[in-house]
Amino acid sequence: MALIEAMTRDDPTGPEFTDHYSEALHEVTEAKREDRPLPQAPELEARPGQLVDLMAALQESVDKARAAGRDG
């Protein structure tokens, strides 16, 4: 209960509460209504991070489990 109360906000305003989908849909609708070119989609920013090969990670986990089963 304390966590919920600490995270509760009375006034949900700010950029984290902006409905970007509805705003973009409104822009497209207005452009079509006024026979204007459609707005361009914003460029997605690259998120740095490590790319993980899930199949390789799964195979490695299975191999370790099999090896542990033979040893124990």
VENRAHU-V954054 format. One record per residue. N is the residue number from 1. RES is the residue in one small letter. SS is DSSP state (@ for helix, = for strand, . for the rest). PHI is phi in whole degrees, 0 to 359 (999 if undefined). D_LAST is the distance of its C-alpha to the last C-alpha in whole Angstrom. Layout:
n=N res=RES ss=SS phi=PHI d_last=D_LAST
n=N res=RES ss=SS phi=PHI d_last=D_LAST
//
This chain:
n=1 res=m ss=. phi=999 d_last=45
n=2 res=a ss=@ phi=295 d_last=45
n=3 res=l ss=@ phi=295 d_last=43
n=4 res=i ss=@ phi=298 d_last=45
n=5 res=e ss=@ phi=295 d_last=49
n=6 res=a ss=@ phi=291 d_last=48
n=7 res=m ss=@ phi=266 d_last=47
n=8 res=t ss=. phi=286 d_last=50
n=9 res=r ss=. phi=239 d_last=53
n=10 res=d ss=. phi=283 d_last=57
n=11 res=d ss=. phi=237 d_last=58
n=12 res=p ss=. phi=284 d_last=55
n=13 res=t ss=. phi=234 d_last=57
n=14 res=g ss=. phi=122 d_last=56
n=15 res=p ss=@ phi=297 d_last=54
n=16 res=e ss=@ phi=287 d_last=51
n=17 res=f ss=@ phi=251 d_last=53
n=18 res=t ss=. phi=278 d_last=55
n=19 res=d ss=. phi=269 d_last=55
n=20 res=h ss=@ phi=293 d_last=55
n=21 res=y ss=@ phi=297 d_last=54
n=22 res=s ss=@ phi=296 d_last=58
n=23 res=e ss=@ phi=297 d_last=59
n=24 res=a ss=@ phi=294 d_last=59
n=25 res=l ss=@ phi=297 d_last=59
n=26 res=h ss=@ phi=297 d_last=63
n=27 res=e ss=@ phi=298 d_last=64
n=28 res=v ss=@ phi=294 d_last=63
n=29 res=t ss=@ phi=299 d_last=65
n=30 res=e ss=@ phi=295 d_last=68
n=31 res=a ss=@ phi=296 d_last=68
n=32 res=k ss=@ phi=293 d_last=68
n=33 res=r ss=@ phi=297 d_last=71
n=34 res=e ss=. phi=266 d_last=73
n=35 res=d ss=. phi=55 d_last=72
n=36 res=r ss=. phi=255 d_last=71
n=37 res=p ss=. phi=297 d_last=68
n=38 res=l ss=. phi=291 d_last=64
n=39 res=p ss=. phi=294 d_last=63
n=40 res=q ss=. phi=282 d_last=60
n=41 res=a ss=. phi=289 d_last=56
n=42 res=p ss=. phi=292 d_last=55
n=43 res=e ss=. phi=290 d_last=53
n=44 res=l ss=. phi=281 d_last=49
n=45 res=e ss=. phi=280 d_last=48
n=46 res=a ss=. phi=288 d_last=45
n=47 res=r ss=. phi=256 d_last=42
n=48 res=p ss=. phi=292 d_last=40
n=49 res=g ss=. phi=170 d_last=36
n=50 res=q ss=. phi=268 d_last=33
n=51 res=l ss=. phi=275 d_last=33
n=52 res=v ss=. phi=247 d_last=30
n=53 res=d ss=. phi=275 d_last=29
n=54 res=l ss=@ phi=295 d_last=27
n=55 res=m ss=@ phi=294 d_last=26
n=56 res=a ss=@ phi=294 d_last=24
n=57 res=a ss=@ phi=295 d_last=22
n=58 res=l ss=@ phi=295 d_last=21
n=59 res=q ss=@ phi=298 d_last=20
n=60 res=e ss=@ phi=298 d_last=18
n=61 res=s ss=@ phi=296 d_last=16
n=62 res=v ss=@ phi=295 d_last=15
n=63 res=d ss=@ phi=299 d_last=14
n=64 res=k ss=@ phi=295 d_last=12
n=65 res=a ss=@ phi=295 d_last=11
n=66 res=r ss=@ phi=295 d_last=10
n=67 res=a ss=@ phi=295 d_last=9
n=68 res=a ss=@ phi=293 d_last=6
n=69 res=g ss=@ phi=291 d_last=5
n=70 res=r ss=@ phi=285 d_last=6
n=71 res=d ss=@ phi=279 d_last=4
n=72 res=g ss=. phi=250 d_last=0
//
